[in-house]
Amino acid sequence: MEGITTFKADYLPYDIVKRPFQVQEEYKPKMGEIELGTTYQKDYNAHKIQPVTLVRPLERKHTTRGKLDTIPTYQDDYRSWEVQRREPSKLEHIYHPPTEKFGNSTTFQDDFVPRELNPRPSFKPPCVAKLSDVPFESATSHRASYVAHPLEPKFVRAKEEYKPSNQPFEDLTTHRNDFRGLPGQLAKSCKPENAQVGSNAHFNGVTEFQARFQPWSVSLPEVRKTKEYVPPAGNMDLNSTSHLHYVKHEISPAVPIRPVSNRRRTNAPFQGNTTTKEDFKAWGSCRQEIIKKQQEIPKPTGKFSDLTTFKSHYIPHQIIPAQSCKPVHAIVPNAAAFQDETTYHTEYTPKKQEICPANYPSPPGYVYLNTDSRGHKFFCQLTPEIAKSNTSLVPKEVAVVS
């Protein structure tokens, strides 16, 4: 496959022309002086200002040599009197069970007495305007004391005629005055050149990882041996401090703190009849029939012709199978021998399966010592070195559960 794209084929590089640099002209100040006079300085007339006099009255201090009486009027004049407790005006009412249906009257019907409404007299004065017979005096203090003064004519300032300046306008700003462009080099493009990369050298099957990585030997982690469990001698004392020093006390049952109920008990039998049971009578109900509409289209009476629109108008066509673009899955034979050597195949060493000594009634290579209270038998392992040399070394104990 050619590595030429449409952009590489149609792209034409063109020459880059440098941008011309414009040299800024040197600023030359103009001759003459600037008139700094303003309209405010010409038209403003200064006035003499006198200090403002204070209108606040002088402070007067009232001092008395008499002693202050600190007893308030409420404490001096108030006298408390004894208030007698008012007796309740409630009438005793003994409940009698009704003999008729809804025969008892309610509390509102017993206590309420209908009375005529007596409107309370109003103490509000009537909102009626009082007419006066005295004629209205239209003389006010403003009309009596006001003195009209003639107004002075308003001072009108003459409008000054605009006189344009004789000097030309200086269109020079601070930026133009202080800024001086320094000539410099144009920025260079960091874009790499669009050069076609091509090489006819044969690719080696060695990568950077294969060339630099060197395998090193890894040592196996050390296996830490656990200490053998040695059961303590003697029996365990299961008595605790609370069990030894605890003194049992006889406790009386707690008395409820709830108040005694003051409800009145009646010997009358309970009436289980309610308004719903007496007035409401269940009536029989039947399931409503399904409402079906009459068919507007009559059912056909003739024989059904098993012919659909698809069957009548369908035209069969010959099917042309699509050509497959999938490459042929052909196996290329190779004369080289298959290397079936793996790391597991070369470095694996089979180990002998050892049988647990607890499966034997008397395990070989062990000597019986004793049996504890839990049924654990302890044996001593006889190593071949100890068997050959008749020394007084203490053999290693092994616990075997039988």
Disulfide bonds with the S-S distance in Angstrom:
none
